[in-house]
Amino acid sequence: MKKMALIFLIPVLIVAQNNQTKSLLELKSSASFIPIEADDFDQDEYKSRKKNVGLAMLYSALLPGMGELYAGDYSFGKYLTITDGVLWGTFIGVSSHANNLEDNYKSYATSMGSANVESKDDKYFADIGNYVDIDQYNRRQELDRNFAAVYDEATHYWKWDGQSERSEYRTMWKSSETANNNLRFIAGALILNRVVSIINAVRIVAKHNNHLKEELSWNVAFGVSNQLTLPPSYMLQFHTNLDF
């Protein structure tokens, strides 16, 4: 409904108009209105067209930008989708590189340090890079009275031929650790990208639903129109944004 007017000359005037309607008589007339009812709207239409916040959050969590696409504004969300693709590509590449580095330092420890690397934890691989052999390591733990950390030679043996081999291994091990730390950073960026998308999607859904509510709403106001050529007229004004 863009504009609808019913005019009763004596003495009641009822006018239905939208928010852009100007004064009914612009020449030598004036009118003042007092709102008497506001913000009623078509509930069924609103429910059918409103966006669901939960769905927007779910879509953004699965793939950043999809929540914004669902909400109807993909202008910023598309950059989050592109960022997610780049991050996943980087994650896969760095993960492959980290696995290769891990295989390399384990192979080196086996061939050059006579280490048994099967079923060992991260602490073991750090320790064999800090000590020339298992005897040096165990003596250090015994002096520190850290007997629980002493290794069994039958299962955790290693012995480097010299400091150069140990240093070479440690360099390889540190490179692998750096790659794994980069993976954690990328994983954090993937999570952050989703958080940003969820927040943005919720904002867009709220904006959409508020705009939809305004679009479907109508207001009523009562007023008096004063005209020089006619007696005062009473006016009942309906405001709506709906088109028919």
N, C-alpha and C positions, 0 to 999 in steps of 0.2 A: 504494500500500500504506500505509494509515493505521496498522494494528496487526495483527500476526500473532504468535501465541505457541504454541510447542510445549514442554510441560513434562514432564521426565522426573524422577520423584521420586527415583530412586536411580541415580547421584548427580549426573547431568548435567541441567541446565536450559538450554534454548535458547529465547531470546525474540527475536522480531522486532518492532520498534516504531519510531514516528516520534520527532522531537525533543521532542514535547510529552508523551510517555508518562511517567507517574510511576513510582515504585517498584512492582515487581510485587506485593509484599506490604507495605503501609504500616504495619501493626500489628506491633510487636515484631519488626521485621526490619531488616536493613541490608545494603547491597551495595556493593562497590567494583569499578571496571572499569579495565582497562588496554587502550588501543587497540592492536590488532595489525595493522590494515590500514585504509587511508583513501582516500577520494576516487576511487573507481571509478565510472563512469557510462556511460550508454548513448550511445556515440559517434554512432550513426546518428541518434538522436533529437535529439541536440545539434546536429549539422550541419544537420539539416532546419529547425530552429527558430532558429538563431543569426542575428544580423544582420551584414551585411557593412559594414565600416568604409569601404571605398572607395566603395560605392554611396551611403552616407550623406553622404560628403564631396562627391560629384558632385552629388547632389540639392541640397545646401545652396549649392553654388557657382552652380547654375543659378537657384535661387530660395530665398533664405533662409527657413528654417522647414520646408522639405520634407525635409531630412535628419532633423530631429527627428520629423516626422510618420512617416517610414519607421521610425525607431528605436522608435516607440511612445509618445513623450511630446511632445505638441504644446503643452503648457501655456505654455512660454516662446517656442517657435518661432512661434506665431501672431502675436506682437508683432513679430517680425523680418520676417514676411511683410507685415504692415501697414506697417511702416516702409519696406520696400522699395518698396511701391506708392506711398507718399507721396513718397519720394525721386525715383522715376521721373517722377511727375507734376510735381514741382518742376523736375526737370532739363529736361523738355520745355518747360515754360513759360518758364524762364529762357533756354533755348537760342533759343526763338522771339524773345524780347525782345532778346537779344544780336544776333541776325541783323538785326532791325529797326534797332537802333542803329548797326550797322556800315553798313547801306545808307544811313542818314541822313547819317553823317559823310562817306561817300564821295561822295554826291550834293552835299553842301555844298562839299566840296573842289573838285569839278568845276565847279560853278556860280559859286562865289565866289572860288576860288583858281586857276582855270584849270589845275587839276592833271589829269594823265593817270593815272588810278587803275588802269588795266588791267594785270593781271599784276605787281602791285607787292607787295613783301614788307612785313612788319610794321614794319621799320625805317624804310621810306620814310614810312609814315603817321605815325610818331612824329616824324620829322624835320620834316615840313611843318607840324607844330604848334609847333615850337620856333623856326622861322626865318620871317621875312617873305617871303623869296623864295629861289630857288635860288642866286642870286649871293651872298647873304649866307652861306648855308650853305657853298658851295664855298670862299669866301675863308677861312672859319673852319677848314676842313679843310686848306687849303694852308698857313696860318699854323702849324697843328699838325703839318705835314709828314705828314699822313695822306692821301696822294695816292690811295691805293686806294679811299677812301671818297667821292671827288669824283664828282658826278652828271653825266651827259651831258644837256645841256639839251634835246636832241632827244627824249629818251625820259622824262625825269624833271622836266620843267619845272613850276614853280608860282610864283605871285606873288599875295600878298594885297594888297588895296587899303589895308589899314591894320592896326594892332594889334588893333582890336576884332574884325575878322573872324577873325584868327588865333586870338585868345582864345576866340571862340565855337566855332571848330572844335575846339580842344584840349579844351574842356569836353565836347563831344559824343564825341570820341575816348576820353577818360578814362572816360566813362560806359559805353562799349562794353567797354573793358578790364576795368572792375569787374565787369560782367556775365559776361565770359569767365572771370575769376578765380573767381567764384561757381560757375560750371560745373565748374571743376576741384575745388573744395571738395566739391560734391555728388557728383562722380564718386568722389572719395576716400571719402566716406561710404558710397556703394554698395559699394565694395570692402571697407571695414571691416565693414559689415553682414554680408557673406558670410563674412569671417574669423571673426566672432563665432559665426555659425550653424554653421560647420564645426567649430569647437572644441566647441561645445555638443552637436552631433550625435555627435561622436566620444565625448564623455563619456557620453552616454546609451546609445550602442551598447555601450560597455565595461561599463556598469552592467547592461544587459539581459543580455549574455552571461555575466557573472559570476553573476548571479542565476539564470540558466538552468542553469548548471553546478552550482550548489548545489542547485537543484531536482531535478536528475537524479542527483545523487551519492548514494552510500551508504557507510556506515562500519561497521566491525566492531570490537567490543571484547569482551575476555574478563574475567570477574569471578567473585567468590564471594559467595553470598548466605548470611548468617547469620540464622537464625530460632530463636526460643526453643523452639518446639514441634517443630522438625524438625532433622535433621542438616544440616550445611553443604551447600549445593548449588552446583554450578558453572553459570555462565551464559555463553552466547555471544549477544551483543546486536548486532542489525542495526539501523542507523538509515537511514531513507530518507524523502524528502519526496514520493515519487510516490503518486498516487491511482490505483486501479484500479477 
